[in-house]
Amino acid sequence: MNGNAWMNEGVFDGLVNMTAPFGMAINLGLAPGYEVVQKFAVNTSISAASAPEDVIEQGGLIQYDDRGTAPIKYLSSSSAADVGLPIDIQGLDIDGNKITETLISNGQNVVELITPLWRAYRMHNDSADDAGGGADVLGIMYLHTDATPTAGVPALVDTRLIINGSKNQTFFGGFTIPKGKVGMLFRGEAGIELEGSAFVGIDYAHVHYKVRLYGKRFRVRKAFNLITAASSNYNDERTFPDALPALTDVHVTVDEVTTTMGCWTAFDILLVDENKCSKSWLKQIEQPGY
């Protein structure tokens, strides 16, 4: 072995003599089998009464669908004018395979996904600029499980992702490691969303970074406080990345707040093909199938 017990012999072949940093090599496509996922999310209004809430723009808690199901099937908007927009959707199919598909929006009318999803974690408006005849999202675009939403708007419990108007992308603080991959969480951040807020005294948010292995229960891997008068941001640079086996759910939860506030989070995960890892190590981390 090359001294990295979790990796197969030869995993660094073609990489060792690179002049570009490893991260840049991945983004340039020079490191097959590696992929970077960067997530950013915000929940703009969490109260003492509504907490706990996950850091997702629609508010509330992430709705996780049962194993062996794929009920995420529909796209619709709250605005009848949101017609003809190419909406890119990323998630996992019923078997946990990574899926990317593009749907053309039809206002408040439901458009069905090509491949129903078990998990969804990213959505964006892929329209051209003004000169190219494109347009922003005007209402709220919903990815959901309801075949007959009222005026295009599903209930919160049926909502999986939203695009809120001209932001043109989701702000969703969760991710599920795709089948056949291992995730390496290298960095995480969180902070209090101060825009539009007027804090009089010292208020805080108590935050949890949570992980659930496939078929298991959520565990709190890290807990920390954000304080309005001092440490309103938290930066977690990992000396050793957190290894996440395939089909693991990851998200950030605001467990408690002392006053109504918003919170944001961001994290970077490196996805590694499981065939680059030793079978013994995959078994050790409870990789499905090992």
N, C-alpha and C positions, 0 to 999 in steps of 0.2 A: 504493500500500500504506500501511498505518497505522504502519509502522515495525517491525512484527513479521513478518519475512520468512517464518516458518514457517506463518503463518496466512493464511487467505483474507480478502479485504476484507469487512468487515461482521461479523466473528466476534464483536466486542464489542457489536453492536447490542443494546440493551436491558439491557446490563450496566454500561456506563460510568457511568450516573447512579444506580446502586444505592446505597442508604445502608448496606446490610448488607455485611460483608466477603465477598470472593469465595467463600471456603470455606463460610461459612454459607449463602450464596445457593445453592451447589450442593446442600447438605444439605436446604435448603428446597424444592428442585425448581424454583428460579427461573432455572436456567442449563441449558436443554436441551442435550443432547449432551455433558455432563460428568458424571462419576461418580467418587466416592472409594472406593477399596478400602483397608481397614486390616487388616493381618495381624499376628498375634501367635503365637508358637510357642515350644515348649520341648522339649529333649531332656534328660532328667533324669540320664542315666548314660552318659558317654562315657569310655572308658579309653584308655590309651596303645596297647593292643593292638587295640582296635576302631576307632580313628580311621584314616581320616577317616569322619565321620558327618555327615549333614545334620541341621539343627535341626528335627526332626519327632518327635512324641511316641512313635511306634512304634519309633524308633531305626533305625539303619542308614542306607542311602541311598535317596533318592527313586527309585522305579522309573518311568522314562519310557517310555511305549509308542510304537511306531513310527508314523511318519506314515502316514495312510491306514488306520488301524485304530481300533477302538473296543471294546476288550476289557473295559472296566470295566462290569460288568453286574449285580453281585450285592451284596446287603446281608444280613448275618446277625450274630448276637450269640453271645458265649460263654455267655450265660445263657439258659436255657429260659424264664425269667420275663420276659424283655424282649419282651412281646407287646403289640401295639396302640399302639406309640409312633409318632407322626408324625415322621419323620426327613427334614429338608430337606437336599437335596444340591445343590451348585453345581459346575459344571465346564464343559467344552467338548465338543461333539459331534465326530463324525468329520471335519467340515469346519472346526472351530475356532469355531463359533458358541456363544455363551454359553447355557447351559441351567440352569434351576432346576427341580427336581422334588421331590415329596414322596412317600415310600414309607411304608407302615405295616409296622412290624417284626413278625416272627413267630418270636421267640425264636431258637433255633439253626437253624431252617429258613431256607433261602435264599429271598429275595424278589428278583425280577428288576426291574431298572430299566425305566422306560417307554422312555427313550432311552438306549442304550448310550453311554458316554463315552470320549473319547480322553484327556482330562485331567480330574482332579478336584482341587479345592483348598479346599473348605469343606463342612462337614456339621454340623448341630446338631439337638438334640432340641427339637421345637416343641410339646411337651406343655403342657397347662394346669397351673396351680398345684394344690396339694392340694385346695383348695375346689372347683376345677373338675374334679376327678377325674383329673388328670394324674399322671405319675410320672417319676422320674429313670431314667436308664439304670443298670441294676444290674451288668451285666457289662462287657465291652468290645464295642462295636458296630463292625463291620468293613465297609468298602466295598472290594470286591475283584474278582478275575478268575476265581475258582475255583467252578465249578458244584456241586462236591461237597466242601465243606470238612469236616474232621473235627470233629464236635460244634460246628459253626458257626464254627470257627477256621481261617482259611486260613494257609498258609505266609507268612512275612515277604515273600518275593519276589513273592507274589500280592496283597499288601496295598497299598492305595493311600491310605486314610484310616482313622483310628480315632476313636471317642469313648470316652474312658476313664472309665466310671462316671458319677458325679454331676457331673462337669465339664460334661457335656451339650453339648459342642462340640469340634471338632477344634483341635489346636495344631500347625499345619502351616506351616513356614517356606518355602513355595514358592508361586509364582503363574505363570500363563501368560496373556499379554495376549490377549484375545479378538479374533477376526476383525473387521476393520473399525474397530479402535480403535488408538490410540497411547497408550502408558503414559508417564507422567511420574513418576519416582521422586523425591519431594521430601525424604523423610526416612527414615533408618534408625537402628536402635539394636540393640545386642547386649550381653549381660552374662553373668557367671558365675552359675549357679543355686546359691546358698549354702545353701539350706534343707537341713538334715540332714547338712551336710558339716562336717568338722572339719579344716581345713587347718593343718598344723603349720608348714610353711615357706612359702617363696614359690613358688607354682606358677602356671602360665599356660596359656592356650589360644590357639592361633594360628588365626585365623578368616578365611575368604574369602567375599566377596560375588561370586557368579558369575552370568553371563548367557550365554544361548545364543540367537542369532537362528535363525529357522526354516531348517532344512536345513544349519546350520553346527555348529561345535563350541563347547563351553563355554569361556568366557574369564573369567579372574579380573579383575574390575573394581576391586576394592579388597581389601587385606589389612591386618589389624591384630591386635594382641595384647590379650588380657584378662589382668590380673595380680591374683591373689588379695589380695596385700598392698597394692595401690595402686589402679590403674585397673581395677576389676572390671566397670565399665560403659563402653560406647563409644557416643557420640552423634554421628551424621553428619547435620547439617543442611546441605542442599545450597544453595549460593548460586545455582547453575544446575541445574535438575533433569536427571536422566539420562533421555534420550529412548529409549524402548523400542518398536520396531515391533511390529505384530500378530504373534501366535504365538510371541513370545519367551518362553523359560523363564527364570525368576529364582529363585534360592534362596541360602540361607546355609549354608555348610559349616564345621564345625569340623575343621580339617585335622590338628591335632596338639594333644595335651595332655600335661602332665608327670605328672599323676595323675588318678585317676578323678574326674570332676566333671560337673555339668550345665551347660548353656548355654541361653540364651533369646535370641530376636530379635523385633523388631517393625519394620514398615515401612509407609509410606503411599504409595500410587500413585494419581495422578489419571488416569482414563481419558478420552480425548478422541475424539469421533467423527472419523474420518479426513477426512470432507468439510469439516471446519473448518480443514484444513491445506492448504497449497499443494502441487500435484502435484510441483513441483521439489524441495521439501523432503522429501516422502514418498519420492521416489526416492533422495534423498541418504542417508536413514536406512535404506534397504533395506526399506521397507514392501512386503510381498507384493502382487503385482499391479501394481507401479509400476516 
